[in-house]
Amino acid sequence: MNKQLLNLLKTRRSVLSKNLSAPGPDKEQLDTILEIATRVPDHRKLEPWRFIVIQGDARKKLGEQFCKIKLADCELTDDQIKAETNRYNHAPVVIVVVFSPVEHKTPVFEQLLSCGAVCQHVNLAALALEFNSQWVTNWCAFDKGAQKELGLKPHESIAGFIHIGTAQCTPNDRQRPDLNKKVNYYT
Ligand SMILES: Cc1cc2nc3c(=O)[nH]c(=O)nc-3n(C[C@H](O)[C@H](O)[C@H](O)COP(=O)(O)O)c2cc1C
């Protein structure tokens, strides 16, 4: 039994992206995260996902671009502008997981499930490397302008922005599901 792995899985927690900062994964660690991320169940090997890595100065640029997109839509207070422009300035690395479905007899639903598994593998790989992370969507994931800024094709969508870094504070656990209410045994 791999007690260390079990303990990691049993106690894992996301850390809010605003509470993540350096250090983040270096190039080798980032490659490890991406390799593990793609080692997911994938019916008929369609690989219906891809990644966009945001790091360094690109984080500031993306926050500023997204803020402009938001401002074209609605008014923002100074505090909201600050929050929008700083959205990607906390965690050193953000991996955008793009859902890129393939025309195929494998249902899109199954392809989407595989993409969800990719996102959680990013979380778990980051944790195994002793980083913290948070899977976030927010308005940016669903906004056409934001998707265009990231170069998404019309059939693609954003499954998540996974922020990866080091926690500035340890989160308390949150209430977990009552298994008695979630599990039935077919007899
Ligand atoms: C698809 C998806 C999108 C999410 N988007 C957000 C988000 O935009 N903002 C947020 O605070 N949490 C978001 N979350 C929740 C966090 O990733 C995280 O699961 C939650 O804070 C609970 O933490 P835990 O992983 O420690 O249980 C999202 C989760 C999923 C699965």
The ligand as an SDF file (V2000), in Angstrom:
LIG
                    3D

 31 33  0  0  0  0  0  0  0  0999 V2000
  -14.7850   23.3480  -13.4850 C   0  0  0  0  0  0  0  0  0  0  0  0
  -14.4700   24.0620  -12.2170 C   0  0  0  0  0  0  0  0  0  0  0  0
  -14.4300   25.4450  -12.2000 C   0  0  0  0  0  0  0  0  0  0  0  0
  -14.1480   26.1250  -11.0280 C   0  0  0  0  0  0  0  0  0  0  0  0
  -14.1010   27.5000  -11.0670 N   0  0  0  0  0  0  0  0  0  0  0  0
  -13.8490   28.1660   -9.9380 C   0  0  0  0  0  0  0  0  0  0  0  0
  -13.8120   29.6020   -9.9600 C   0  0  0  0  0  0  0  0  0  0  0  0
  -14.0010   30.2380  -10.9950 O   0  0  0  0  0  0  0  0  0  0  0  0
  -13.5590   30.2330   -8.7960 N   0  0  0  0  0  0  0  0  0  0  0  0
  -13.3530   29.5300   -7.6190 C   0  0  0  0  0  0  0  0  0  0  0  0
  -13.1370   30.1560   -6.5700 O   0  0  0  0  0  0  0  0  0  0  0  0
  -13.3720   28.1790   -7.5760 N   0  0  0  0  0  0  0  0  0  0  0  0
  -13.6230   27.4920   -8.6940 C   0  0  0  0  0  0  0  0  0  0  0  0
  -13.6600   26.1230   -8.6690 N   0  0  0  0  0  0  0  0  0  0  0  0
  -13.4970   25.4020   -7.3870 C   0  0  0  0  0  0  0  0  0  0  0  0
  -12.0400   25.2150   -6.9720 C   0  0  0  0  0  0  0  0  0  0  0  0
  -11.2590   24.6960   -7.9920 O   0  0  0  0  0  0  0  0  0  0  0  0
  -11.9280   24.2380   -5.7970 C   0  0  0  0  0  0  0  0  0  0  0  0
  -12.3410   22.9760   -6.1710 O   0  0  0  0  0  0  0  0  0  0  0  0
  -12.7420   24.6590   -4.6260 C   0  0  0  0  0  0  0  0  0  0  0  0
  -12.2790   25.8550   -4.1860 O   0  0  0  0  0  0  0  0  0  0  0  0
  -12.7280   23.5950   -3.4940 C   0  0  0  0  0  0  0  0  0  0  0  0
  -11.4820   23.2980   -3.1130 O   0  0  0  0  0  0  0  0  0  0  0  0
  -10.9590   21.7780   -2.8950 P   0  0  0  0  0  0  0  0  0  0  0  0
  -10.3760   21.3850   -4.2090 O   0  0  0  0  0  0  0  0  0  0  0  0
   -9.9560   21.9640   -1.8050 O   0  0  0  0  0  0  0  0  0  0  0  0
  -12.1010   20.9440   -2.4990 O   0  0  0  0  0  0  0  0  0  0  0  0
  -13.9110   25.4100   -9.8290 C   0  0  0  0  0  0  0  0  0  0  0  0
  -13.9370   23.9990   -9.8550 C   0  0  0  0  0  0  0  0  0  0  0  0
  -14.2160   23.3400  -11.0260 C   0  0  0  0  0  0  0  0  0  0  0  0
  -14.2410   21.8310  -11.0110 C   0  0  0  0  0  0  0  0  0  0  0  0
  1  2  1  0
  2  3  1  0
  2 30  2  0
  3  4  2  0
  4  5  1  0
  4 28  1  0
  5  6  2  0
  6  7  1  0
  6 13  1  0
  7  8  2  0
  7  9  1  0
  9 10  1  0
 10 11  2  0
 10 12  1  0
 12 13  2  0
 13 14  1  0
 14 15  1  0
 14 28  1  0
 15 16  1  0
 16 17  1  0
 16 18  1  0
 18 19  1  0
 18 20  1  0
 20 21  1  0
 20 22  1  0
 22 23  1  0
 23 24  1  0
 24 25  2  0
 24 26  1  0
 24 27  1  0
 28 29  2  0
 29 30  1  0
 30 31  1  0
M  END
$$$$
